[in-house]
Each structure stands twice: as C-alpha cells, then as structure tokens.
Amino acid sequence: MIQYYSVEENLVPLHGLQYDIDTVCCVRSAYDGLWYRGIVMERDVCASDKCIVLFVDYGDTQLVDKDSMFVLDQMFMNTPVQCVCCSLCGVRPLLSGGASESIVEPSNGIVPIPSHVWPPDINAHFETMVSGKQLVAYVANNSGHECLQYSGMQKKMAVEVNLFDTGGESDIDIGTLLVMQGAADWSEDDGVKMQHWNPMQSDFMNR
C-alpha cells in the first residue's frame, strides 16, 4: 500500500459526503508519513478541515487533515481488519438504583445511556488504569458480537478478555479492581465464576 500510494496518480482525494462518519479511506499519518487504512469516526467540531480517523489495523485514532485523506482502492478492502475489538470479560456497567445513567449531547439534550454502554467517566477511569502499560490479556471468549463492520471490509468478531497488570509485586485483575472500586458490577453470567478464578494462577486448559 505504501508503494501504491507513493504514485501521485493513485491519490484520489475524498470529496463532500465522503468525509461522513464510517467512510473508509486511506490516510497519510502526520507522525511517520506512512499510509494506513482508516475510517472516519467523527468530524472535528473545532476545525472543518480535520476528521478524527480510526486506524483500523492498529486501533488508535488521530486527528487528520482532510488533505491527507484519500479514497481507499478496492484492492486494499479484502484484507481483514487487523486490530481486535475487545471487551472486558465478567463485568458490566454499574447502574445506580436500577436506573440508567444519562449523558448530555449538544444536539439532543439529555440522552439515557443504554445499560450495555459504559459511562464516559468510567471509560476515562479505565483508560488511566491501562494506558502506557504492558498488560497480559487472556482470551476468555472469542464468539462475541460482530465488530468493525465497515463498508467493503470483512467483519471482525469482538472477543472477551481478562486483563492483568503484572508490573507490580502482585498481579492486578483490572475487571476485579473496577468492581472493588465501585466502577463496575459482575455480569450475571460470569460474576460468581470470575470472583473465584485467576487465570494467572490456574491451568488455562482446565478452566
């Protein structure tokens, strides 16, 4: 792909509606100048000439200038998305008093958050727990819901994982820590089992 997009005549700019959310594109990264497959996640509200793009083979996002976004040629659509969509196994969002949390959206006012969606403050807290660390992930279930179903690209399935921070004196189960901190609850199916199981100390094959 790098070789293909190094040829000027292969650079077909996006136009108009092609900058809409979920548009698949080829992106030249501002960090290393290389070419990547991406998808438009949202337009930047502060700058009409920029979009937030998810790099589908790596899982990170960047604020990208529109003049660095081009049409992704069909030949690059057949390779499955390489990043893996994951969810934390055994835990679920915590609902206070059985009522749904809510979030304020500028266009729609106060909108309830569905019970399966993590509130923004918990997402931010989770990010502080895992960012910049090398974690150990154990795949607990690889038959989850469809994920990353983008136009022309092959589907990927979300996998459920247990995350462990092994950088300290003792291993920390991120899911268990979220529950202990009051930021999550055990899921109905896995809660009892997860409270008494640690794959870092157990035989994976005999779970």
C-alpha positions in Angstrom: 0.0 0.0 0.0 2.9 2.4 0.7 4.3 1.7 -2.7 0.9 2.2 -4.4 0.1 5.5 -2.7 3.6 6.8 -3.4 2.5 7.2 -7.0 0.8 10.6 -7.4 -1.8 9.5 -9.9 -3.2 6.9 -7.4 -4.1 9.6 -4.9 -7.8 10.2 -5.3 -9.0 12.9 -2.8 -12.2 12.5 -0.8 -14.9 14.9 -1.6 -18.1 16.1 0.1 -20.1 13.3 1.7 -17.1 11.0 1.6 -16.0 12.7 4.8 -19.1 11.3 6.6 -18.8 9.1 9.6 -18.0 5.4 8.8 -16.3 6.4 5.5 -13.4 4.1 4.7 -10.3 5.9 3.5 -6.5 5.8 3.1 -4.7 8.1 5.4 -1.2 9.5 5.5 -0.1 9.8 9.1 1.2 13.1 10.3 3.5 11.2 12.7 5.5 9.0 10.3 4.3 10.0 6.8 3.3 6.4 6.1 -0.1 5.2 4.6 -2.7 3.4 6.6 -6.3 2.2 6.2 -8.7 4.2 8.3 -12.3 5.0 8.9 -13.9 8.4 9.7 -15.1 8.4 13.3 -16.2 12.0 13.5 -15.6 15.4 12.1 -13.7 17.7 14.4 -16.2 20.3 15.7 -13.5 22.9 16.1 -11.9 22.6 12.6 -13.9 21.9 9.4 -10.7 20.8 7.6 -10.0 17.9 10.0 -11.5 14.5 10.9 -11.0 12.0 13.7 -9.9 8.8 12.0 -9.6 5.3 13.4 -6.6 3.3 12.1 -8.4 0.0 11.6 -5.3 -2.1 11.6 -3.8 -0.7 14.8 -6.8 0.5 16.9 -5.6 4.1 17.6 -7.1 7.3 16.4 -5.7 10.5 15.1 -6.9 14.0 14.2 -6.2 14.1 10.5 -6.1 16.9 7.9 -8.6 16.3 5.1 -5.9 16.8 2.6 -4.2 13.7 4.0 -7.2 11.5 3.4 -7.8 9.7 0.1 -10.0 7.1 -1.5 -9.0 3.6 -0.4 -8.6 1.4 -3.5 -10.7 -1.7 -3.7 -7.6 -3.9 -3.8 -7.0 -3.0 -0.1 -10.5 -3.8 1.0 -10.1 -7.6 1.0 -7.6 -7.9 3.8 -9.5 -8.3 7.1 -9.2 -5.5 9.7 -6.1 -6.3 11.8 -7.0 -4.7 15.1 -9.1 -6.8 17.5 -12.2 -5.4 19.1 -12.2 -6.5 22.8 -14.5 -6.2 25.8 -13.7 -6.9 29.4 -15.0 -10.3 30.5 -17.1 -10.8 33.6 -18.1 -7.2 34.3 -20.8 -4.9 33.2 -21.7 -1.2 33.7 -22.9 -0.3 37.1 -26.4 1.2 37.3 -27.2 3.3 40.3 -30.5 2.3 41.9 -31.5 0.3 38.8 -31.9 3.5 36.7 -30.0 4.3 33.5 -27.3 6.9 33.6 -27.5 9.7 31.1 -25.3 11.9 29.0 -25.8 15.4 27.6 -25.5 15.7 23.9 -25.4 19.2 22.3 -27.9 18.3 19.6 -30.3 16.1 21.6 -30.2 17.3 25.2 -30.1 14.7 27.9 -29.9 11.2 26.4 -30.1 8.0 28.5 -27.1 5.7 28.2 -28.2 2.1 27.4 -27.4 -0.4 30.1 -24.7 -2.1 28.0 -22.8 1.1 27.4 -20.1 2.3 29.8 -20.5 5.9 31.0 -17.9 8.4 29.8 -16.4 8.9 33.3 -15.8 5.2 33.8 -14.3 5.0 30.3 -11.9 7.7 31.3 -11.1 6.0 34.6 -10.4 2.7 32.8 -8.1 4.5 30.3 -6.0 5.8 33.2 -5.7 2.3 34.6 -4.4 0.7 31.4 -2.8 3.5 29.3 1.0 3.3 28.8 1.2 -0.2 30.4 2.1 -3.6 29.0 -0.8 -5.8 30.1 -1.4 -9.5 30.0 -4.7 -10.5 28.2 -6.4 -13.9 28.4 -9.0 -14.5 25.8 -12.0 -15.9 27.7 -14.5 -15.9 24.8 -13.9 -15.3 21.1 -17.5 -15.7 19.9 -18.7 -12.3 20.7 -20.8 -9.8 18.7 -19.8 -8.5 15.3 -17.4 -5.6 15.4 -15.8 -3.3 12.9 -18.3 -4.0 10.1 -17.1 -1.3 7.7 -18.1 -0.7 4.1 -16.4 -3.2 1.9 -14.2 -4.6 4.7 -14.5 -8.0 6.2 -16.2 -8.4 9.6 -14.3 -8.9 12.8 -15.7 -10.5 16.0 -15.3 -8.9 19.4 -13.5 -11.0 21.9 -13.9 -11.0 25.7 -10.7 -10.8 27.6 -9.4 -10.7 31.2 -6.8 -8.0 31.6 -4.0 -8.2 34.1 -1.4 -5.6 35.2 1.7 -7.7 36.1 4.1 -4.8 36.5 3.9 -4.7 40.3 4.6 -7.0 43.2 1.3 -8.8 42.7 -0.9 -9.3 39.6 -3.9 -7.0 39.3 -7.1 -8.1 37.6 -8.4 -5.0 36.0 -12.0 -6.2 36.0 -11.9 -7.2 39.7 -10.4 -3.9 40.6 -13.1 -2.0 38.8 -15.7 -3.8 40.8 -13.8 -3.2 44.1 -13.7 0.5 43.2 -17.4 0.6 42.7 -16.9 1.4 39.0 -18.5 -1.8 37.6 -20.5 -4.8 38.6 -20.1 -8.5 38.0 -22.1 -9.7 34.9 -24.9 -12.0 35.6 -23.4 -15.0 33.8 -19.7 -14.7 34.9 -19.8 -12.8 38.2 -19.6 -15.7 40.6 -17.1 -17.6 38.5 -14.9 -14.6 38.0 -14.7 -13.8 41.7 -13.0 -17.1 42.4 -10.9 -17.6 39.3 -7.5 -16.2 38.4 -6.0 -17.5 35.1 -2.6 -16.2 36.2 -2.6 -18.9 38.9 -4.7 -21.5 37.2 -4.4 -24.0 34.4 -5.9 -22.3 31.3 -6.8 -25.7 29.8 -8.8 -26.8 32.8 -10.8 -23.7 33.4 
